[in-house]
Amino acid sequence: MERRLDVRPVLVAIVVAAALAFFYLSQSTRVAATGYEIGALGARLAEARADQQQLIWAIGQARSPAEITKRAERGLRLVPLEQGAVMYATVPGSDSD
């Protein structure tokens, strides 16, 4: 009497193993792609922070009294007033004199 081997359980095991392998590969590919995206976003964030620091420095420079005076003299052709050019009114009866 010859016994026949049933190959169905072996085929099911192969199909399940192939499905698990495919699932693992798809998940690992997705994780790698997400890692690359995180790296790219981190680089963009660092670049944006560097740009922000440059803009903060430029704003500080533009607000400095020396820069404002230089712009007023060169761009607007304003000149500083001479000493005594402005006289302040006094209130009668005040003892500030």
Backbone bond lengths (Angstrom), bond angles and torsions (degrees), N, CA, C in turn:
res aa  C-N    CA-C-N  psi(-1)  N-CA   C-N-CA  omega(-1)  CA-C   N-CA-C  phi
1 M - - - 1.427 - - 1.529 111.04 -
2 E 1.229 113.38 121.32 1.459 119.32 -179.86 1.515 110.24 -91.16
3 R 1.342 114.07 138.23 1.460 117.87 178.11 1.520 108.77 -102.30
4 R 1.248 113.51 137.05 1.467 118.36 177.74 1.528 108.99 -98.18
5 L 1.273 114.31 136.96 1.465 118.93 176.65 1.526 109.32 -85.15
6 D 1.291 114.87 135.97 1.470 119.91 177.07 1.536 107.66 -89.54
7 V 1.314 117.12 116.56 1.473 122.20 -176.34 1.527 112.07 -91.97
8 R 1.289 117.77 -5.13 1.464 119.84 -178.43 1.536 112.60 -60.69
9 P 1.325 120.23 -46.01 1.476 118.02 178.56 1.528 112.66 -62.20
10 V 1.310 117.36 -33.90 1.472 120.56 178.32 1.520 109.80 -68.04
11 L 1.330 117.33 -42.59 1.467 120.75 178.23 1.532 111.03 -64.09
12 V 1.318 117.60 -40.15 1.461 121.09 177.90 1.528 109.83 -63.43
13 A 1.317 116.66 -42.39 1.464 120.47 178.64 1.528 110.74 -62.92
14 I 1.323 118.08 -40.20 1.470 122.05 178.74 1.520 110.16 -65.29
15 V 1.331 117.04 -43.19 1.468 120.63 -179.74 1.530 110.13 -65.12
16 V 1.325 117.08 -42.96 1.464 120.26 178.56 1.525 110.72 -63.92
17 A 1.332 117.79 -42.18 1.463 121.38 178.43 1.530 110.81 -63.17
18 A 1.335 116.67 -41.11 1.471 120.27 178.77 1.531 110.38 -65.24
19 A 1.328 116.70 -40.60 1.460 119.87 179.09 1.528 110.89 -64.73
20 L 1.321 116.88 -42.47 1.467 120.28 177.65 1.527 111.58 -64.05
21 A 1.323 116.40 -39.98 1.472 120.16 178.36 1.524 110.39 -64.51
22 F 1.330 117.28 -42.40 1.469 121.09 178.18 1.530 110.40 -63.04
23 F 1.330 117.18 -43.65 1.468 121.56 178.57 1.526 110.57 -61.46
24 Y 1.321 117.54 -43.93 1.463 121.84 179.18 1.527 110.64 -61.92
25 L 1.321 117.16 -45.37 1.466 120.02 -179.11 1.529 111.33 -65.05
26 S 1.325 116.85 -40.56 1.463 118.91 -179.95 1.527 110.47 -66.09
27 Q 1.333 117.53 -39.12 1.461 120.15 179.23 1.529 111.48 -69.03
28 S 1.310 117.57 -41.21 1.465 119.48 -179.80 1.526 110.79 -67.75
29 T 1.335 117.48 -34.52 1.461 120.69 175.82 1.522 110.44 -65.92
30 R 1.321 116.17 -41.48 1.467 120.47 178.72 1.527 110.80 -64.27
31 V 1.308 117.69 -41.01 1.466 121.47 179.01 1.531 109.95 -64.64
32 A 1.315 116.97 -41.64 1.467 120.01 179.21 1.526 110.56 -64.76
33 A 1.324 117.50 -42.71 1.465 120.83 178.90 1.521 110.80 -63.40
34 T 1.326 116.55 -39.88 1.465 120.33 177.62 1.525 110.62 -65.23
35 G 1.321 117.05 -37.98 1.461 120.73 177.04 1.515 112.06 -62.70
36 Y 1.333 117.07 -41.75 1.464 120.25 177.61 1.525 110.65 -64.81
37 E 1.325 116.36 -39.78 1.456 120.03 179.51 1.526 110.86 -65.32
38 I 1.313 117.03 -40.75 1.465 120.91 177.32 1.524 110.38 -62.80
39 G 1.324 116.83 -41.41 1.461 120.21 177.60 1.516 112.27 -62.44
40 A 1.340 116.24 -42.31 1.464 120.03 179.42 1.522 111.00 -66.16
41 L 1.327 116.83 -40.82 1.463 119.89 178.12 1.527 111.45 -66.85
42 G 1.319 117.07 -35.37 1.467 120.25 176.12 1.519 111.56 -63.69
43 A 1.328 116.36 -39.35 1.463 120.01 177.67 1.524 110.84 -66.19
44 R 1.336 116.77 -41.32 1.469 120.20 177.73 1.521 110.98 -63.66
45 L 1.330 116.55 -38.84 1.459 120.61 178.90 1.529 110.87 -64.32
46 A 1.319 116.79 -43.72 1.465 120.66 178.65 1.527 110.65 -62.39
47 E 1.328 116.48 -40.18 1.467 120.48 179.04 1.530 110.66 -66.09
48 A 1.328 116.34 -41.32 1.467 119.89 179.24 1.525 110.91 -65.65
49 R 1.328 117.16 -37.92 1.462 119.98 177.98 1.523 111.37 -66.99
50 A 1.327 116.88 -37.71 1.465 119.93 176.76 1.525 110.50 -65.10
51 D 1.337 116.62 -41.85 1.462 120.32 176.86 1.526 110.78 -62.30
52 Q 1.328 116.34 -40.64 1.455 120.54 178.89 1.532 110.38 -62.00
53 Q 1.312 117.66 -42.48 1.465 120.34 179.29 1.529 111.14 -64.04
54 Q 1.333 116.74 -38.83 1.469 119.80 177.61 1.525 110.90 -64.84
55 L 1.331 116.55 -40.22 1.461 119.72 178.80 1.528 111.68 -67.07
56 I 1.312 117.35 -38.86 1.471 120.70 177.16 1.528 109.99 -62.44
57 W 1.330 116.13 -41.57 1.468 120.14 178.21 1.531 110.20 -64.33
58 A 1.349 117.11 -43.08 1.467 120.76 -179.54 1.527 111.15 -64.32
59 I 1.327 116.85 -38.33 1.468 120.30 177.43 1.527 109.80 -64.58
60 G 1.318 116.91 -42.99 1.466 120.48 177.79 1.512 111.79 -60.90
61 Q 1.323 116.51 -41.41 1.465 120.40 177.76 1.523 110.83 -64.01
62 A 1.329 116.83 -44.48 1.464 120.42 -177.28 1.522 111.75 -66.09
63 R 1.330 117.75 -28.43 1.466 121.45 -178.97 1.524 113.42 -88.55
64 S 1.306 118.07 -4.14 1.464 119.53 -177.68 1.533 109.56 -69.84
65 P 1.328 117.05 143.31 1.470 120.11 179.87 1.532 113.07 -57.44
66 A 1.310 117.61 -37.58 1.471 120.04 -179.77 1.532 110.49 -63.78
67 E 1.310 117.42 -41.70 1.470 120.85 179.79 1.525 110.48 -68.22
68 I 1.319 117.34 -39.89 1.472 120.85 179.24 1.525 109.62 -63.97
69 T 1.341 116.84 -42.96 1.470 120.49 178.32 1.530 110.54 -62.94
70 K 1.331 116.47 -43.16 1.468 120.53 -179.77 1.523 110.88 -62.45
71 R 1.313 117.57 -43.32 1.476 120.68 178.91 1.531 111.22 -65.63
72 A 1.324 115.94 -39.66 1.463 119.10 179.98 1.520 110.65 -64.20
73 E 1.328 116.55 -41.84 1.471 119.77 -178.40 1.520 112.14 -73.04
74 R 1.322 117.72 -43.06 1.470 120.35 -176.19 1.520 112.76 -83.20
75 G 1.302 115.96 -51.05 1.457 119.43 -174.19 1.514 114.23 -78.57
76 L 1.319 117.55 -41.85 1.461 121.55 -176.69 1.523 113.31 -100.98
77 R 1.331 115.95 -6.66 1.467 122.93 -179.87 1.528 112.02 58.73
78 L 1.305 115.21 38.65 1.462 120.02 175.14 1.517 108.83 -89.11
79 V 1.320 116.06 151.00 1.463 120.61 178.58 1.524 108.14 -126.16
80 P 1.320 116.86 150.99 1.466 118.90 177.47 1.532 110.30 -66.63
81 L 1.315 115.52 147.99 1.468 120.29 177.44 1.520 109.81 -73.68
82 E 1.319 114.04 148.34 1.461 119.07 176.77 1.522 108.64 -74.46
83 Q 1.315 115.30 157.95 1.463 121.51 179.11 1.528 108.37 -61.61
84 G 1.306 118.73 130.71 1.461 123.12 178.13 1.511 113.33 85.98
85 A 1.318 119.34 3.60 1.461 121.58 -179.49 1.522 111.56 -73.39
86 V 1.309 117.06 -21.12 1.460 121.22 -179.97 1.524 107.78 -111.83
87 M 1.326 115.71 130.45 1.456 120.71 177.30 1.523 107.15 -119.16
88 Y 1.315 115.42 134.57 1.452 121.28 -178.78 1.520 109.53 -97.39
89 A 1.306 115.55 138.75 1.472 120.04 177.24 1.513 108.85 -76.57
90 T 1.305 115.79 145.48 1.465 120.14 177.66 1.524 108.54 -107.72
91 V 1.289 115.00 150.54 1.461 120.96 177.98 1.527 106.87 -85.26
92 P 1.323 117.96 129.52 1.478 119.21 179.08 1.517 110.94 -60.81
93 G 1.286 116.08 134.89 1.456 122.43 178.21 1.517 113.55 89.08
94 S 1.317 119.42 0.16 1.471 120.39 177.24 1.515 109.05 -87.01
95 D 1.303 116.20 148.98 1.460 121.36 -177.93 1.520 111.91 -99.72
96 S 1.296 117.43 30.90 1.468 119.41 -178.27 1.522 111.63 -81.51
97 D 1.340 119.90 -11.13 1.456 122.02 -179.74 1.472 111.97 -79.98
